[in-house]
């Protein structure tokens, strides 16, 4: 759990310090490469000095509760993986496909269910959605620039969303998808 939370924080651009007597092999590699800081120790309240956010992700609910209580006392945001009621914020389970971000939360009631729903969403919303959004972004910019009537623009955007372009991208027919989008939008192909 701590490993997954650490990786998510790194992907969000956070500077991460992990306090733990031991690390998983992946966290050890991240520490060795300088991507995270590792303090080989148990948590002490003084470790909160200057911290903005803390994730209590040990396999001991008592330790997590002690960390969460100390964070609340010091007004530091805290997410406790167990028990979740100790958290001052919930971290949703997230599926990312480029600019598409889908978040699922059970408000801490069932992280396992949130994880299952995220896995279902990952299968449903594959990498083709990232490609679709890339293409839609460029076509949208051109429509906003070249189509003056707002009502017509809305029609074009809806037609693009309802079109077979996603199916073309799923089949790897990128060029055909681009041409179809331009056709729907009434735009000329730019070489």
Buried (B, 14 or more C-beta within 10 A) or exposed (E): EBBEBBBBBBEEEEEBBBBBEEBBEEBBEBBEEEBBEBBEEEBEEEBBEEEEBBBBBBEEBEBBBBBBBBBBEEEBBBBBBBBBEBBBEBBBBBBBBEEEEBEBBBEBEEBEEBBEBBEEBEEEBEEBBBBBBEBBEEBBEBBEEEBEEEEEBEBBBEBBEEBEBBEBBBEEBEEBBBBBBBEBBEBEEEE
